[in-house]
Amino acid sequence: MKKLLVLLLIAPVLGFGQNSSEEVPIFPGCENKRNKRKCFDKKLRQHILTSFYYPKEAIVRKEEGRVYIQFVINSDGIISSIKARAPYKSLKEAAIKIISNLSSKKFIPGKVDGKNVNVPFTIPITFKLDSKSCEL
């Protein structure tokens, strides 16, 4: 079986939260939640778990490692500029596909001084082969 370790350090690169005129992007379904950032983190984790797959060629070649996936929630609330760094091409492509599946969702964009802004994110996803079930 496969085991997924996801260490989500979901934090926008910008210093959101330091100034009351800054707002983080809002994940669809989190609009009415009190702690929108916590809801964002939870929804993103759920998305990764439900979309996760281990590439067959990576299993055969016993490829494991941490993939750093970068993306932007742009000023229109759309996922864009998806990039990844990974030890193996198969893991890189899998991580990009997982995050690309978010493109069907429209986020409420982050704001600074009331204006919509692009907000970059970086998330590490660790692919680890194991005899246990899939975990976060």
N, C-alpha and C positions, 0 to 999 in steps of 0.2 A: 504494500500500500504506500501511499504518499503522505507526507506530512508537510504542512505549510506553516511556516513561522512568519508572521507578519509583525514587524515592529513598526507600528505607524507613529511616526513623529509628525503628525499632521499639523504643521504650523506654516502659515503663510510666510513667505520670505520677508514681507513688509512687517513693520512693527505694530500690527493692529492691536488695539486694546490699550495703548499708551495715551491715546487722546480721544476724548469723547466724540470728536467729529469723524472718527473712523469706524467703518462697519465691515465686518468680515462677509464673504460671500455666504449665501444661505442655500443649503441643499434642499431640493424639492421635498416638501413634506415637513420641513422644519420651520416654516414661516411663523407659526403660532407658539413655538416652544420658547420657554423662558431662557434656557441656555442654548442658544443657537449654535455655538461652537461645539459644544458637547454633542449635540444632535448631529451636526455635520460629521464629526469624527465617527460616531456610531453608524450612520448611514453609509459612509465610505467604507468602513470595515465590512459591513454587511454585503455591500456590492462586491468587494474583493473576494470574500468567501464564496458568494454564490456564483461568481463568474470565473473563479479560479480553475485552472486546469494545468496539469503537468504535461509538457510536450512528450509524445511517445519517444521521439529520438533522444531526448534528454534522459529519459528513464533508461533506455537501452545503453546509452553511453555513460550513465551514472553521473550526469552533470548536476551539480548543486552550486548554490552561491546566492549572494545578495545582489539584487537589482535595484538601482536607484532610478526611480521614475520621476520625471519632471513634467509638469503641465501647467497651463495657465487657465484660469477662469477669466475670460476676457470681459470687457466692459459691457458686452451684450448678454453675459451670463452663459456663454458657451465654452466648452472645453476646447482648448486649442494648444498648439505648439507642444505636442507630446513627444518627449525624448526619453531615452533610457541609456544607462551605463550598466553593463553586465559582463560577467566572466565568460558567458557563452551566448552565441547568437540566438539559439533556441529559447533561452530564458528571457532574453531581451524582447524577442518578438511576442512571447506569451504575456509578459508584463504590459507591453504596449497595447496588446489586444484587450486585456482586462480593463485598462483605463479608457481605451477608445470606446468601449461599450457604454461609457458614461455620456458620450456625445448625443445620445438620444434624449438626455435630460436637459432641461433649461434651468439654470441656477439663477438666483437673484444675485446680481454682481456685487462685489465689494464696493464701498464708497469711501471717499475722502473728501471732506468739506462738502458733502451732498452731491458730489459728482461720481458717476460710475468710473471705476478704474480696473485695469488688468491686475490680477493677483496671482503670482507664481507660487506653486507648491512643489515640494520634493518629498517623496515617500520611499522608504526602503521596503522592499518585499524580499524575504528570504525563502528560496526554494531549497527544500531539504528532503531527500529521500529517506524513508523510514518505514518500519513495519507497523507503525501506529496509524490512527485515523488522522484526518485533516484537522489541524488546530490553528488557532490564532495565538 
